[in-house]
Amino acid sequence: MADGVIHTVGRRKEAVCRFYLKPGSGKWDVNGRTLGDYFPRATLVSAIQQPFTATDTLGRFDVRAKVEGGGMTGQAGALR
């Protein structure tokens, strides 16, 4: 972690998410799109952001993620 980037993989059902986290301004990039564009349902967006709100770190990290496989709910769970 010399450059301050955390990389991890999340899985849920058939969905797989490669997740990169680094200190920043709270920008989300999911498969080249913003979080709200990729997941249009507000319930999924709030579920994805729940770990950040629970730790009071929402807006402090930039997130870059690549999700594939499964459905929309499974991808949201893998990203969470």
Buried (B, 14 or more C-beta within 10 A) or exposed (E): EEEEEEEEEBEBEEBBBBBBBBEEEEEBBBEEEEBEEBBEEEEBBEBBBEEBEEEEEEEEBBBBBBBEBBEBBBBBBBBB
